[in-house]
Amino acid sequence: MPTPAPRALALRTTGVTYPGAADQIRVVRADLRALLNGCPMADDVLVCASELATNAVLHSQSRLPGGTFTVRGKVSPGDYFWLEVEDEGGPWTPAVADPERGHGLDIMRSLADDWGIEGDHDGRTVWARFDWPSP
């Protein structure tokens, strides 16, 4: 018997709010791994999700006591995976090139098919789209 549409949709989307602490990065990866089952670009999505969650807990106001960040994901099988990480904002300081450290947004640029940043000092969302590979 086929799965009803609402249940199928619920199994392919997620939205979870995490405490703004570094130990939550592995939890984000574990939570997304289940959603990404069968997704051919799962590794790229997990790398980018880790980078964005790390940015939230290191560089945004989400790192302050009581702070949180939210990760949303949506699988559209055969089409794309959509990722969003929303943090509590803060001052924006562009990264200086440093060969010793990778930068999350540089990683996004190289792995995602499209991405962007929305928001300001009060809250920021970084989103990325990962297109399903052609057969």
Backbone bond lengths (Angstrom), bond angles and torsions (degrees), N, CA, C in turn:
res aa  C-N    CA-C-N  psi(-1)  N-CA   C-N-CA  omega(-1)  CA-C   N-CA-C  phi
1 M - - - 1.456 - - 1.527 108.25 -
2 P 1.338 118.54 129.57 1.466 121.45 -179.37 1.528 111.63 -65.54
3 T 1.347 114.42 151.28 1.453 120.81 177.11 1.523 109.27 -75.16
4 P 1.320 118.95 133.69 1.474 120.66 177.63 1.529 110.58 -59.28
5 A 1.311 116.31 148.12 1.464 122.03 -176.14 1.528 113.92 -54.09
6 P 1.351 121.55 -46.39 1.462 119.36 -178.49 1.530 112.62 -59.87
7 R 1.328 117.53 -39.07 1.458 119.88 179.26 1.531 110.10 -67.63
8 A 1.342 117.20 -41.95 1.458 120.87 179.27 1.528 109.89 -60.74
9 L 1.318 117.45 -42.00 1.457 121.16 179.02 1.523 110.49 -64.13
10 A 1.314 117.89 -43.68 1.460 121.49 -179.25 1.520 111.39 -61.87
11 L 1.330 118.17 -32.68 1.450 121.51 -179.51 1.526 112.31 -75.46
12 R 1.323 117.45 -13.33 1.459 120.58 -176.24 1.528 112.96 -112.55
13 T 1.305 118.06 8.91 1.462 121.54 176.08 1.518 109.44 -132.71
14 T 1.305 115.84 156.95 1.459 120.18 175.82 1.525 109.11 -150.29
15 G 1.293 114.90 155.81 1.453 123.14 172.79 1.513 107.43 -157.13
16 V 1.321 116.88 109.73 1.461 121.15 -175.05 1.525 108.82 -130.94
17 T 1.327 116.49 136.56 1.462 122.08 175.07 1.526 108.21 -102.24
18 Y 1.327 115.03 131.01 1.467 123.14 -175.82 1.526 110.16 -117.46
19 P 1.329 117.30 151.51 1.466 119.80 170.38 1.532 109.25 -61.99
20 G 1.309 117.17 146.32 1.460 121.93 -177.85 1.516 113.02 -78.55
21 A 1.323 116.74 61.62 1.468 121.97 -178.79 1.520 109.69 -129.89
22 A 1.327 116.40 147.90 1.458 122.35 -175.84 1.524 113.12 -59.92
23 D 1.323 118.14 -30.50 1.472 119.49 -178.92 1.529 112.20 -68.80
24 Q 1.318 117.82 -7.44 1.464 121.44 179.35 1.527 112.93 -83.77
25 I 1.333 117.58 -13.37 1.463 120.38 -177.60 1.528 110.24 -61.47
26 R 1.324 117.51 -44.03 1.473 120.20 179.13 1.527 110.81 -66.37
27 V 1.320 117.28 -31.39 1.461 121.16 177.61 1.532 109.72 -67.42
28 V 1.323 116.47 -41.69 1.470 121.04 176.49 1.529 109.51 -57.25
29 R 1.334 116.87 -49.16 1.472 120.31 -179.79 1.529 111.36 -59.57
30 A 1.312 116.71 -45.11 1.471 120.63 -179.43 1.533 110.56 -62.87
31 D 1.325 117.12 -42.62 1.462 120.61 -179.61 1.531 111.21 -64.25
32 L 1.332 116.93 -42.13 1.461 120.28 -178.82 1.527 112.21 -72.80
33 R 1.317 116.75 -31.41 1.470 120.55 -177.84 1.537 111.19 -54.22
34 A 1.331 117.29 -42.14 1.461 120.72 179.46 1.529 111.31 -64.79
35 L 1.308 117.40 -40.73 1.463 121.76 179.52 1.526 110.77 -66.79
36 L 1.330 116.86 -32.23 1.464 122.11 -175.16 1.521 113.74 -85.41
37 N 1.309 117.98 3.24 1.457 121.06 -179.44 1.529 110.23 -53.67
38 G 1.339 116.34 121.92 1.457 121.44 -179.96 1.511 114.48 85.34
39 C 1.308 117.99 0.37 1.467 122.58 -179.40 1.536 108.61 -88.24
40 P 1.339 118.34 119.02 1.463 120.07 -174.39 1.530 114.52 -66.06
41 M 1.312 118.84 -17.61 1.466 120.38 179.55 1.530 111.60 -107.46
42 A 1.331 116.17 25.27 1.465 121.81 -176.94 1.526 112.30 -56.49
43 D 1.323 118.22 -43.49 1.467 120.34 -178.29 1.530 111.38 -60.99
44 D 1.335 116.63 -44.17 1.469 120.08 179.08 1.525 111.04 -63.36
45 V 1.316 116.82 -42.06 1.467 120.84 179.17 1.526 110.20 -62.36
46 L 1.328 117.41 -44.78 1.469 120.73 -178.72 1.522 111.72 -64.52
47 V 1.322 117.75 -39.05 1.469 120.62 177.09 1.529 109.75 -62.16
48 C 1.328 116.33 -47.34 1.468 119.93 -178.33 1.527 111.73 -67.47
49 A 1.315 117.72 -40.49 1.459 120.46 177.82 1.525 110.80 -61.72
50 S 1.329 116.94 -40.94 1.469 121.21 177.23 1.522 110.93 -61.63
51 E 1.321 116.07 -45.29 1.464 120.38 -179.70 1.523 111.41 -62.92
52 L 1.316 117.13 -45.06 1.472 120.13 -177.94 1.519 111.66 -69.11
53 A 1.326 117.07 -39.61 1.466 119.65 177.17 1.531 110.06 -65.43
54 T 1.324 116.45 -39.32 1.470 120.43 176.82 1.519 110.54 -62.07
55 N 1.329 116.81 -44.02 1.470 119.76 177.32 1.529 110.46 -58.59
56 A 1.327 116.73 -41.22 1.468 120.35 -179.08 1.525 111.11 -61.90
57 V 1.341 117.45 -43.15 1.468 119.32 -175.70 1.526 113.16 -83.92
58 L 1.321 117.98 -15.33 1.462 120.01 178.69 1.524 113.45 -101.50
59 H 1.339 117.47 -34.12 1.461 120.17 -168.30 1.520 115.57 -118.56
60 S 1.328 119.21 -5.72 1.466 119.32 -179.11 1.533 109.74 -112.25
61 Q 1.308 115.25 174.75 1.459 119.84 177.10 1.529 112.04 -70.18
62 S 1.322 117.53 -5.91 1.463 121.00 174.95 1.527 110.87 -62.62
63 R 1.324 117.73 -21.99 1.469 121.89 -178.22 1.531 112.25 -76.13
64 L 1.321 117.59 -14.36 1.462 121.38 -177.71 1.529 110.39 -73.03
65 P 1.335 117.99 158.67 1.472 120.18 179.67 1.528 111.66 -51.23
66 G 1.328 115.10 129.77 1.457 120.86 -179.01 1.517 114.31 82.84
67 G 1.333 117.20 -2.80 1.465 120.86 -178.29 1.516 112.60 -72.07
68 T 1.328 114.58 155.56 1.463 121.20 178.78 1.522 109.69 -140.26
69 F 1.330 115.24 165.88 1.455 121.95 169.35 1.526 107.03 -140.96
70 T 1.322 116.39 154.94 1.458 121.59 -176.40 1.520 109.93 -121.49
71 V 1.327 115.63 135.86 1.463 122.14 176.82 1.522 107.47 -115.48
72 R 1.337 114.99 129.53 1.459 121.02 176.40 1.524 108.43 -123.13
73 G 1.313 115.46 143.22 1.456 120.21 176.57 1.509 110.72 -143.73
74 K 1.323 114.80 149.80 1.464 120.40 178.50 1.521 108.45 -144.62
75 V 1.327 115.22 126.85 1.454 120.94 174.72 1.520 108.29 -100.68
76 S 1.317 116.18 125.65 1.458 122.57 169.76 1.524 104.98 -114.24
77 P 1.352 117.52 90.21 1.460 121.27 -172.61 1.531 113.21 -51.27
78 G 1.322 114.57 132.03 1.453 120.80 -179.22 1.511 113.46 81.70
79 D 1.338 118.19 -5.11 1.463 121.76 -176.32 1.534 111.60 -122.31
80 Y 1.333 118.24 -65.37 1.466 120.23 -176.33 1.520 111.17 -164.86
81 F 1.337 114.81 168.61 1.467 123.09 165.38 1.516 106.29 -119.79
82 W 1.317 116.58 132.74 1.472 122.88 179.76 1.520 108.04 -109.84
83 L 1.331 117.04 130.85 1.457 123.56 -179.91 1.518 109.11 -125.77
84 E 1.330 116.48 137.13 1.465 122.17 172.50 1.519 108.67 -135.94
85 V 1.328 116.34 138.91 1.457 121.45 169.68 1.528 106.14 -126.82
86 E 1.321 114.81 119.70 1.463 122.04 -178.62 1.522 108.71 -109.60
87 D 1.337 115.84 128.00 1.465 119.71 178.32 1.520 109.56 -119.38
88 E 1.322 116.31 -176.08 1.460 121.40 -176.10 1.521 113.54 -93.16
89 G 1.331 116.61 19.52 1.461 120.79 173.35 1.510 113.51 74.37
90 G 1.309 114.60 -159.34 1.451 122.45 -176.51 1.514 109.48 130.49
91 P 1.320 116.97 179.25 1.464 119.52 180.00 1.527 110.83 -63.37
92 W 1.302 116.59 143.80 1.460 121.93 179.06 1.522 108.38 -102.30
93 T 1.321 115.95 118.48 1.457 121.42 177.03 1.515 107.86 -122.64
94 P 1.335 118.36 109.59 1.458 119.59 179.28 1.529 110.86 -58.36
95 A 1.330 115.74 141.97 1.464 121.43 -178.94 1.519 110.99 -68.98
96 V 1.304 115.46 144.08 1.457 122.06 173.35 1.525 106.65 -91.32
97 A 1.317 116.82 139.60 1.465 119.90 179.78 1.527 109.68 -57.81
98 D 1.314 115.47 127.46 1.460 122.14 -179.30 1.523 107.76 -141.06
99 P 1.337 118.04 108.41 1.460 120.13 -176.42 1.535 113.10 -64.98
100 E 1.329 118.03 -15.79 1.463 121.71 -179.24 1.534 112.69 -80.66
101 R 1.325 117.01 -21.47 1.464 120.84 -175.90 1.518 110.15 -129.66
102 G 1.326 115.32 141.89 1.454 119.79 171.61 1.515 109.36 -80.67
103 H 1.290 116.34 160.18 1.457 120.86 177.52 1.517 108.34 -122.20
104 G 1.331 115.20 130.52 1.454 121.31 -175.71 1.513 114.11 -53.20
105 L 1.324 117.99 -41.62 1.458 119.40 -177.24 1.526 111.29 -72.53
106 D 1.327 118.16 -29.06 1.467 120.37 173.75 1.523 109.95 -66.47
107 I 1.313 116.13 -38.73 1.460 120.76 177.55 1.526 109.55 -65.18
108 M 1.324 117.09 -42.79 1.466 120.89 176.69 1.523 110.40 -57.46
109 R 1.312 115.47 -46.78 1.456 121.86 -178.82 1.531 111.33 -56.35
110 S 1.329 116.50 -38.42 1.459 119.26 -175.91 1.529 113.72 -84.90
111 L 1.320 119.55 -26.12 1.467 121.28 -174.76 1.526 114.92 -103.24
112 A 1.320 117.93 -34.19 1.470 120.90 -176.84 1.528 110.37 -83.82
113 D 1.328 116.01 150.23 1.459 120.35 176.74 1.519 111.80 -78.87
114 D 1.317 116.60 -26.53 1.458 122.10 174.51 1.523 106.43 -157.57
115 W 1.322 116.58 151.67 1.458 119.93 179.48 1.523 108.69 -161.99
116 G 1.319 115.79 165.82 1.450 120.00 178.43 1.517 111.22 -167.85
117 I 1.326 114.27 172.35 1.458 122.16 179.68 1.513 107.52 -127.37
118 E 1.325 115.95 131.59 1.455 121.56 176.97 1.516 108.39 -128.29
119 G 1.310 116.26 146.67 1.459 120.31 176.58 1.507 112.06 115.54
120 D 1.333 114.11 -166.33 1.456 120.06 -174.24 1.528 110.08 -155.90
121 H 1.317 115.68 -154.79 1.455 123.46 -178.18 1.537 112.44 -56.59
122 D 1.330 117.16 -30.29 1.469 121.63 -175.74 1.531 113.92 -86.85
123 G 1.297 117.84 -15.18 1.459 121.91 -179.95 1.510 109.85 172.58
124 R 1.317 116.39 141.29 1.449 120.32 -175.24 1.518 109.36 -138.50
125 T 1.328 116.09 140.60 1.465 122.10 175.12 1.512 108.32 -123.14
126 V 1.327 115.84 127.69 1.453 121.24 171.39 1.521 105.95 -106.45
127 W 1.329 116.31 128.73 1.461 121.09 -177.83 1.522 109.05 -122.17
128 A 1.310 114.64 156.01 1.461 120.00 177.47 1.523 109.41 -149.59
129 R 1.328 114.60 145.60 1.465 121.73 175.36 1.529 108.13 -117.54
130 F 1.315 115.56 131.73 1.456 122.76 178.08 1.514 107.15 -117.14
131 D 1.333 117.24 108.89 1.452 120.73 -177.23 1.525 111.21 -73.98
132 W 1.337 114.43 143.33 1.454 121.18 176.62 1.528 107.09 -66.11
133 P 1.326 118.43 134.76 1.472 119.31 179.76 1.520 111.64 -64.63
134 S 1.314 115.41 148.67 1.465 120.34 175.92 1.513 109.36 -69.97
135 P 1.349 116.26 146.61 1.473 118.97 -179.87 1.521 112.34 -65.72
